[in-house]
Amino acid sequence: MSWLEVVVLGIVQGLTEFLPVSSSAHLRIVSAVGFGRDPGAAFTAVSQLGTEAAVIVYFAKDIWHLFLTWVRGFRDAEVRATDDYRLAWLVIIGSVPIAVLGVLFKDQIEGVARNLWLVATTLIVFGVLLGLAERFGKQVKPVERITVKDGILLGFAQAMALIPGVSRSGGTITAGLFLGLTRPAIVRYSFLLAIPSVFGAGLFTLPDVFAGDGPSGAQMLVAVVVAFVVGYAVIAWLLRFVQNNTVYVFVAYRIALGVALLAALSLGAVSAY
């Protein structure tokens, strides 16, 4: 893997991880079009450590508060009655589906799921679903009103992102809007929900990323740092954006990208694998 590819993919990861457009799909497409190869699911998972580190830094105060509340809740009944204690548990519960399914379907995720025909299809289909969620979701529930049932459903929605093109944030935002959550509420929860699963996936696949002609340790470190810097800026922008704007721009982008990819595949301009 060249240094140019490493830097470009780090930027792509940082730009797309938090937007409902699928960072894994973009890494797959950019690599195929620009470098004639698939960087692999392991590279995708490890590069996400940079963007999730950005989440931890950006939300450090909130994360630390939730962690302390969760710990105190084991010995204090009053703390267990708070919304923050319940939210901490919902993040844990919501992280279980992607962890279990990621291990069970590891071979498929690293193989057939990276077919660009499938990526193009999921970009379009889940783009349409995101648009429908924006149109018909009531958007009245704050993050404090997320129920255990909601947390489980959002966990499975996040797990769908194991297929490139679905988008982890796109899946949770779509499900959250259908469940009646406001855009700011579900985006904020999506950031928190990603931390355990993404770090777990990154560490789980770390030994695989250096196999074959993959990146060196120094190159992987650069990719992670670049993703961190770019991702941090995107977090701040996205939180401001969803306060007063719909997600239709992402819907249009997903559909356009999916259609363009289908056309490229049909014309033989890019290989499906």
KOLMIVEX-579407 format. One record per residue (C-alpha): residue in one letter; chain; x, y negated, z. Coordinates in nm, 4 decimals, decimal comma. Layout:
N
 residu chaine        x        y        z
      A      A        X        Y        Z
...
END
This chain:
273
 residu chaine        x        y        z
      M      A   0,0000   0,0000   0,0000
      S      A   0,1417  -0,3396  -0,0995
      W      A   0,1656  -0,6422   0,1287
      L      A  -0,0679  -0,8352  -0,1031
      E      A  -0,3338  -0,5658  -0,0674
      V      A  -0,2944  -0,5652   0,3102
      V      A  -0,3389  -0,9433   0,3396
      V      A  -0,6296  -0,9565   0,0933
      L      A  -0,8148  -0,6753   0,2696
      G      A  -0,7519  -0,8374   0,6078
      I      A  -0,9136  -1,1573   0,4793
      V      A  -1,2046  -0,9649   0,3285
      Q      A  -1,2579  -0,7789   0,6556
      G      A  -1,2608  -1,1019   0,8548
      L      A  -1,4971  -1,2760   0,6145
      T      A  -1,7536  -0,9974   0,5874
      E      A  -1,7570  -0,8034   0,9163
      F      A  -2,0155  -1,0195   1,0909
      L      A  -2,2259  -1,1114   0,7891
      P      A  -2,5075  -0,8723   0,6900
      V      A  -2,3309  -0,7823   0,3648
      S      A  -2,1204  -0,4772   0,4674
      S      A  -1,7497  -0,5244   0,5254
      S      A  -1,6799  -0,1589   0,4439
      A      A  -1,8486  -0,1998   0,1046
      H      A  -1,6444  -0,5114   0,0314
      L      A  -1,3182  -0,3446   0,1289
      R      A  -1,4103  -0,0509  -0,0931
      I      A  -1,5086  -0,2715  -0,3902
      V      A  -1,2190  -0,5174  -0,3660
      S      A  -0,9703  -0,2322  -0,3429
      A      A  -1,1227  -0,0486  -0,6387
      V      A  -1,1426  -0,3572  -0,8613
      G      A  -0,8251  -0,5345  -0,7554
      F      A  -0,5932  -0,2493  -0,6655
      G      A  -0,7396   0,0598  -0,8323
      R      A  -0,7662   0,2624  -0,5130
      D      A  -0,9737   0,3340  -0,2032
      P      A  -0,8069   0,2104   0,1180
      G      A  -0,9922   0,4827   0,3074
      A      A  -1,2387   0,4900   0,5929
      A      A  -0,9544   0,4964   0,8447
      F      A  -0,8093   0,1659   0,7194
      T      A  -1,1571   0,0118   0,7373
      A      A  -1,2104   0,1305   1,0952
      V      A  -0,8693   0,0154   1,2183
      S      A  -0,8886  -0,3267   1,0480
      Q      A  -1,2150  -0,3800   1,2339
      L      A  -1,0144  -0,3853   1,5575
      G      A  -0,9060  -0,7343   1,4566
      T      A  -1,2571  -0,8656   1,4070
      E      A  -1,3817  -0,7030   1,7268
      A      A  -1,0895  -0,8585   1,9163
      A      A  -1,2235  -1,1900   1,7861
      V      A  -1,5633  -1,1044   1,9385
      I      A  -1,4031  -1,0294   2,2740
      V      A  -1,2134  -1,3595   2,2736
      Y      A  -1,5127  -1,5631   2,1551
      F      A  -1,7573  -1,4050   2,4003
      A      A  -1,5045  -1,3388   2,6782
      K      A  -1,7088  -1,5194   2,9432
      D      A  -2,0334  -1,3395   2,8534
      I      A  -1,8644  -1,0001   2,8259
      W      A  -1,6879  -1,0361   3,1592
      H      A  -2,0132  -1,1437   3,3248
      L      A  -2,2010  -0,8443   3,1832
      F      A  -1,9248  -0,6071   3,2913
      L      A  -1,9166  -0,7404   3,6477
      T      A  -2,2964  -0,7308   3,6650
      W      A  -2,2951  -0,3693   3,5456
      V      A  -2,0372  -0,2710   3,8100
      R      A  -2,2145  -0,4550   4,0927
      G      A  -2,5416  -0,2953   3,9912
      F      A  -2,4237   0,0454   4,1130
      R      A  -2,4334  -0,0752   4,4735
      D      A  -2,6767  -0,3688   4,4695
      A      A  -3,0470  -0,3133   4,4030
      E      A  -3,1086  -0,6831   4,3400
      V      A  -2,8491  -0,6865   4,0625
      R      A  -3,0104  -0,3790   3,9062
      A      A  -3,3301  -0,5798   3,8683
      T      A  -3,1661  -0,8508   3,6567
      D      A  -3,1880  -0,8904   3,2789
      D      A  -2,8082  -0,8937   3,2488
      Y      A  -2,7726  -0,5540   3,4180
      R      A  -3,0319  -0,4069   3,1826
      L      A  -2,8624  -0,5701   2,8825
      A      A  -2,5279  -0,4171   2,9801
      W      A  -2,6868  -0,0713   2,9868
      L      A  -2,8611  -0,1358   2,6546
      V      A  -2,5256  -0,2077   2,4914
      I      A  -2,3945   0,1240   2,6250
      I      A  -2,7062   0,3182   2,5222
      G      A  -2,7119   0,1552   2,1787
      S      A  -2,3507   0,2597   2,1169
      V      A  -2,4207   0,6311   2,1573
      P      A  -2,5822   0,7077   1,8162
      I      A  -2,2969   0,5725   1,6043
      A      A  -2,0381   0,7495   1,8213
      V      A  -2,2119   1,0881   1,7969
      L      A  -2,2981   1,0643   1,4271
      G      A  -1,9525   0,9283   1,3448
      V      A  -1,7893   1,2381   1,4906
      L      A  -2,0420   1,4849   1,3459
      F      A  -2,0260   1,3455   0,9923
      K      A  -1,6612   1,2349   0,9825
      D      A  -1,5813   1,4333   0,6667
      Q      A  -1,8830   1,3010   0,4769
      I      A  -1,8113   0,9432   0,5872
      E      A  -1,4565   0,9689   0,4573
      G      A  -1,5640   1,1445   0,1379
      V      A  -1,8957   1,1369  -0,0451
      A      A  -2,0279   0,8314   0,1425
      R      A  -1,7580   0,6173  -0,0232
      N      A  -1,8917   0,6846  -0,3739
      L      A  -1,9458   0,3414  -0,5335
      W      A  -2,2779   0,4500  -0,6858
      L      A  -2,4035   0,5058  -0,3324
      V      A  -2,2461   0,1800  -0,2126
      A      A  -2,4223  -0,0185  -0,4868
      T      A  -2,7556   0,1470  -0,4084
      T      A  -2,7358   0,0834  -0,0344
      L      A  -2,6368  -0,2793  -0,0940
      I      A  -2,9575  -0,3332  -0,2918
      V      A  -3,1966  -0,1210  -0,0857
      F      A  -3,0890  -0,2556   0,2515
      G      A  -3,0758  -0,6054   0,1082
      V      A  -3,4439  -0,5742   0,0199
      L      A  -3,5193  -0,4400   0,3700
      L      A  -3,3363  -0,7355   0,5245
      G      A  -3,5494  -0,9715   0,3173
      L      A  -3,8692  -0,7970   0,4256
      A      A  -3,7603  -0,8162   0,7896
      E      A  -3,6980  -1,1897   0,7552
      R      A  -4,0372  -1,2365   0,5868
      F      A  -4,2546  -1,0270   0,8188
      G      A  -4,0658  -1,0207   1,1514
      K      A  -4,2409  -1,2281   1,4187
      Q      A  -3,9124  -1,3587   1,5646
      V      A  -4,0508  -1,4389   1,9102
      K      A  -3,8457  -1,2193   2,1474
      P      A  -3,5272  -1,3504   2,3139
      V      A  -3,2394  -1,1148   2,3886
      E      A  -3,3616  -1,0763   2,7494
      R      A  -3,6770  -0,9002   2,6254
      I      A  -3,4990  -0,6164   2,4462
      T      A  -3,6446  -0,2926   2,5812
      V      A  -3,4819   0,0488   2,6175
      K      A  -3,6792   0,1653   2,3142
      D      A  -3,5517  -0,1360   2,1197
      G      A  -3,1960  -0,0599   2,2307
      I      A  -3,2166   0,2989   2,1052
      L      A  -3,3668   0,1937   1,7706
      L      A  -3,1024  -0,0765   1,7282
      G      A  -2,8369   0,1816   1,8080
      F      A  -2,9558   0,4057   1,5266
      A      A  -2,9818   0,1034   1,2965
      Q      A  -2,6171   0,0269   1,3704
      A      A  -2,5258   0,3908   1,3037
      M      A  -2,6567   0,3633   0,9467
      A      A  -2,3530   0,1426   0,8797
      L      A  -2,1432   0,4600   0,8714
      I      A  -2,2487   0,4535   0,5048
      P      A  -2,0596   0,1734   0,3255
      G      A  -2,3054  -0,0798   0,1850
      V      A  -2,5549  -0,0643   0,4706
      S      A  -2,3702  -0,3109   0,6993
      R      A  -2,3507  -0,2730   1,0758
      S      A  -2,4725  -0,6267   1,1403
      G      A  -2,7181  -0,5994   0,8510
      G      A  -2,8721  -0,2842   0,9961
      T      A  -2,9083  -0,4261   1,3464
      I      A  -3,0336  -0,7646   1,2242
      T      A  -3,2899  -0,5965   0,9995
      A      A  -3,4150  -0,3705   1,2782
      G      A  -3,4082  -0,6544   1,5300
      L      A  -3,6176  -0,8819   1,3096
      F      A  -3,8706  -0,6030   1,2504
      L      A  -3,8835  -0,5559   1,6313
      G      A  -3,9725  -0,9231   1,6745
      L      A  -3,6391  -1,0575   1,7984
      T      A  -3,5302  -1,4056   1,6997
      R      A  -3,2365  -1,4411   1,4604
      P      A  -3,0009  -1,5940   1,7241
      A      A  -3,0977  -1,3216   1,9735
      I      A  -3,0355  -1,0260   1,7448
      V      A  -2,7130  -1,1716   1,6006
      R      A  -2,5739  -1,2239   1,9506
      Y      A  -2,6795  -0,8739   2,0585
      S      A  -2,5284  -0,7314   1,7391
      F      A  -2,1909  -0,8797   1,8336
      L      A  -2,2024  -0,7192   2,1788
      L      A  -2,3332  -0,3861   2,0509
      A      A  -2,0456  -0,3526   1,8062
      I      A  -1,7656  -0,3740   2,0631
      P      A  -1,7710  -0,0178   2,2071
      S      A  -1,8433   0,1551   1,8767
      V      A  -1,5941  -0,0344   1,6623
      F      A  -1,3107  -0,0047   1,9121
      G      A  -1,3903   0,3629   1,9562
      A      A  -1,3895   0,4227   1,5793
      G      A  -1,0680   0,2269   1,5330
      L      A  -0,8797   0,4189   1,7985
      F      A  -1,0290   0,7531   1,6861
      T      A  -0,9109   0,7070   1,3261
      L      A  -0,5797   0,5342   1,4034
      P      A  -0,3680   0,8493   1,3419
      D      A  -0,5281   0,8934   0,9967
      V      A  -0,4565   0,5451   0,8649
      F      A  -0,0853   0,6048   0,8113
      A      A  -0,1295   0,9289   0,6189
      G      A  -0,0254   0,9525   0,2538
      D      A   0,0521   0,6200   0,0862
      G      A  -0,1339   0,4211   0,3497
      P      A   0,0009   0,1085   0,5205
      S      A   0,3001   0,1001   0,7506
      G      A   0,2594   0,0069   1,1149
      A      A   0,3736  -0,3499   1,0402
      Q      A   0,1278  -0,3822   0,7509
      M      A  -0,1611  -0,2531   0,9599
      L      A  -0,0750  -0,5005   1,2341
      V      A  -0,0784  -0,7871   0,9830
      A      A  -0,4180  -0,6742   0,8496
      V      A  -0,5587  -0,6679   1,2036
      V      A  -0,4198  -1,0145   1,2877
      V      A  -0,5499  -1,1673   0,9634
      A      A  -0,8936  -1,0113   1,0240
      F      A  -0,8905  -1,1522   1,3790
      V      A  -0,8164  -1,5107   1,2719
      V      A  -1,0658  -1,5174   0,9853
      G      A  -1,3293  -1,3278   1,1853
      Y      A  -1,3112  -1,5724   1,4752
      A      A  -1,3957  -1,8609   1,2423
      V      A  -1,6834  -1,6654   1,0877
      I      A  -1,8393  -1,5951   1,4303
      A      A  -1,8629  -1,9656   1,5098
      W      A  -2,0085  -2,0410   1,1671
      L      A  -2,2662  -1,7601   1,1714
      L      A  -2,4025  -1,8481   1,5162
      R      A  -2,4653  -2,2043   1,3966
      F      A  -2,6076  -2,0877   1,0636
      V      A  -2,8753  -1,8534   1,2021
      Q      A  -3,0109  -2,1205   1,4350
      N      A  -3,1785  -2,3067   1,1499
      N      A  -3,1469  -2,0924   0,8388
      T      A  -3,3024  -1,7720   0,7071
      V      A  -3,0987  -1,4718   0,5917
      Y      A  -3,2326  -1,4873   0,2360
      V      A  -2,8967  -1,6070   0,1032
      F      A  -2,7446  -1,2774   0,2188
      V      A  -3,0338  -1,0845   0,0660
      A      A  -2,9747  -1,2484  -0,2729
      Y      A  -2,5997  -1,1907  -0,2476
      R      A  -2,6376  -0,8220  -0,1599
      I      A  -2,8754  -0,7559  -0,4474
      A      A  -2,6593  -0,9474  -0,6970
      L      A  -2,3435  -0,7655  -0,5856
      G      A  -2,5182  -0,4282  -0,5994
      V      A  -2,6529  -0,4902  -0,9499
      A      A  -2,3114  -0,6125  -1,0698
      L      A  -2,1455  -0,3021  -0,9269
      L      A  -2,4005  -0,0735  -1,0936
      A      A  -2,3317  -0,2473  -1,4247
      A      A  -1,9552  -0,2110  -1,3807
      L      A  -1,9929   0,1583  -1,3005
      S      A  -2,2243   0,2164  -1,5976
      L      A  -1,9753   0,0494  -1,8344
      G      A  -1,6854   0,2476  -1,6917
      A      A  -1,5083  -0,0686  -1,5757
      V      A  -1,4566   0,0797  -1,2297
      S      A  -1,4343   0,4373  -1,1025
      A      A  -1,6899   0,5658  -0,8520
      Y      A  -1,4112   0,7225  -0,6402
END
